Amino acid sequence: MKFLIVGLGNIGDEYAHTRHNIGFDVVNAFVQKHGGIFSTGRLAYTAEVKWKGKTFICICPTTYMNLSGKAMKYWMDKEKIPLERSLVIVDEVALPIEKLRLRPGGSAAGHNGLKSLEEELATQDYPRLRFGIGNNYPKGKQSDFVLGKWKKEEEPLVKIKIEKTVEVIETFAVQGITAAMNQVNNQVFSL
């Protein structure tokens, strides 16, 4: 059984390990944990990981955030993976940094990466895990905030949440989305 794991972010050193690139960081952590190696594929960095009899096609789109849907659609079609066995990991300013939220579908809520997915997939019904990054920025400075690096004091909590998100990906594949949602949606993360 195949799964598509999609981390949203932007390519380029200036975006590495920013809040907006948390999807890349999570997918990298998942691939590392399971001994995979990324290579450059069509529209994305890709890695194939096998675990517990399942195959995970992991992608970090190289299209930039606003065109992420093109990469996801291409790899879904190429690998013949249905939407319900796909999982998108994305940053979320509407969630506090202490939270993660997994849903089987829903609106893009203003997120350009998710808007691109909706356009390409022609649906809002695809599993996504929103990684709370908080909204601790002055009015008009959202772009600077999401494209900024984590504060030193946030880094330990982010590390814990990345590890938890990797577990959520595993639960999603082995036990299904309901079990994965129960594992994480009401949890408040702290040091």
C-alpha positions in Angstrom: 0.0 0.0 0.0 1.4 3.4 -1.0 1.1 6.8 0.7 2.0 10.2 -0.5 3.5 12.5 2.2 3.7 16.1 1.0 5.6 18.8 3.0 4.9 22.3 1.9 7.6 25.0 1.8 9.9 27.0 -0.4 13.2 25.9 -1.9 16.3 28.0 -1.4 18.7 28.5 1.5 16.9 31.8 2.6 13.8 29.8 3.4 15.4 26.8 5.1 14.0 26.2 8.6 11.6 29.1 8.5 8.1 28.8 9.9 6.7 28.6 6.4 8.9 25.6 5.6 7.9 23.4 8.6 6.3 21.0 6.1 9.7 20.4 4.5 11.3 20.0 8.0 8.7 17.4 9.0 9.0 15.3 5.8 12.8 15.5 6.1 12.6 14.2 9.7 10.3 11.3 8.6 12.6 10.3 5.8 15.7 10.5 8.0 14.0 8.4 10.7 13.2 5.7 8.2 16.6 5.7 6.4 15.4 7.3 3.1 17.4 9.7 0.9 16.0 12.5 -1.1 16.8 13.0 -4.8 15.6 15.6 -7.2 12.5 14.5 -9.1 10.0 16.1 -11.3 8.6 19.2 -9.6 9.9 18.0 -6.1 12.6 16.6 -4.0 11.5 13.0 -3.5 12.3 10.0 -1.3 10.8 6.6 -1.1 10.6 5.0 2.3 9.3 1.5 3.2 8.0 0.8 6.7 5.7 -1.8 8.1 4.8 -3.2 4.7 3.9 0.3 3.4 5.6 2.5 0.8 5.8 6.2 1.4 6.4 8.5 -1.5 7.6 11.7 0.3 7.8 15.0 -1.6 8.9 18.5 -0.9 7.7 20.5 -4.0 10.4 22.6 -5.8 7.6 24.7 -7.3 7.5 27.3 -4.5 4.6 27.3 -2.1 2.1 29.0 -4.5 2.3 26.2 -7.1 2.6 23.2 -4.6 -0.6 21.7 -6.1 1.2 21.0 -9.4 3.8 18.8 -7.7 1.2 17.0 -5.5 -1.1 16.2 -8.4 1.8 15.0 -10.6 3.1 12.6 -7.9 -0.4 11.4 -7.0 -1.1 10.5 -10.6 2.4 9.1 -11.3 2.3 6.8 -8.2 -1.5 6.1 -8.5 -2.1 7.2 -4.9 -5.7 8.2 -3.9 -6.4 11.4 -2.0 -7.3 9.6 1.2 -3.8 8.1 1.3 -2.1 11.4 0.9 -1.1 13.7 3.8 -0.1 17.3 3.5 1.9 19.0 6.2 1.6 22.8 6.3 2.3 25.7 8.6 -0.7 27.4 10.3 -0.7 31.0 11.8 -4.3 30.5 13.1 -3.1 27.8 15.5 -0.9 28.5 18.5 2.6 27.1 18.5 1.5 24.5 21.1 -0.9 22.9 18.7 -1.2 20.5 15.8 -4.4 19.8 13.9 -5.2 16.9 11.6 -8.3 17.0 9.4 -9.6 14.9 6.5 -10.4 18.1 4.6 -11.4 21.7 4.9 -10.8 25.2 3.5 -7.4 26.7 2.5 -8.1 29.4 5.1 -6.0 31.9 3.1 -2.9 29.6 2.8 -1.5 30.0 -0.7 0.0 26.5 -0.7 -3.4 24.9 0.2 -5.2 27.2 -2.4 -2.9 25.7 -5.1 -3.7 22.2 -3.9 -7.4 22.9 -4.1 -7.1 24.3 -7.6 -5.1 21.4 -8.9 -7.0 18.6 -7.1 -10.4 20.3 -7.6 -11.4 19.5 -4.0 -10.9 20.5 -0.4 -11.2 16.9 0.7 -7.6 15.8 1.3 -6.0 15.0 4.6 -3.8 17.8 6.0 -1.9 18.3 9.2 -1.6 22.0 10.2 1.5 22.7 12.3 0.7 25.7 14.6 3.2 28.5 14.2 1.3 31.1 16.2 0.5 34.6 15.2 2.9 36.7 17.3 3.6 39.5 14.8 2.6 43.1 14.5 -0.2 44.1 12.1 0.9 44.0 8.5 4.0 41.8 9.2 2.5 38.3 8.6 4.8 37.7 5.6 7.9 38.6 7.5 6.8 36.4 10.4 6.0 33.2 8.4 9.2 33.6 6.3 11.2 34.2 9.5 13.2 31.7 11.5 12.0 30.3 14.8 13.0 32.1 17.9 15.7 30.4 20.0 13.2 29.8 22.8 10.7 28.2 20.3 13.1 25.7 18.9 12.9 23.0 21.6 9.1 23.0 21.3 9.2 22.9 17.5 11.6 19.9 17.7 9.1 18.0 20.0 6.2 18.8 17.6 8.2 17.6 14.6 8.9 14.3 16.3 5.2 14.0 17.2 4.2 14.8 13.6 6.4 12.0 12.4 4.5 9.6 14.7 1.2 11.0 13.4 2.3 10.2 9.8 3.0 6.6 11.0 -0.3 6.3 12.8 -2.2 7.8 9.8 -0.7 5.0 7.6 -1.1 2.1 10.0 -4.3 2.9 11.9 -6.1 5.5 9.8 -6.9 9.2 10.0 -9.4 8.9 12.9 -6.8 7.3 15.2 -4.2 9.8 14.1 -6.6 12.7 14.8 -7.4 11.3 18.3 -3.7 11.0 19.0 -3.0 14.7 18.3 -5.9 17.1 17.9 -6.6 17.9 21.5 -3.0 17.8 22.7 -1.2 20.9 23.9 2.5 20.6 23.5 4.9 22.1 26.0 8.4 21.7 27.2 
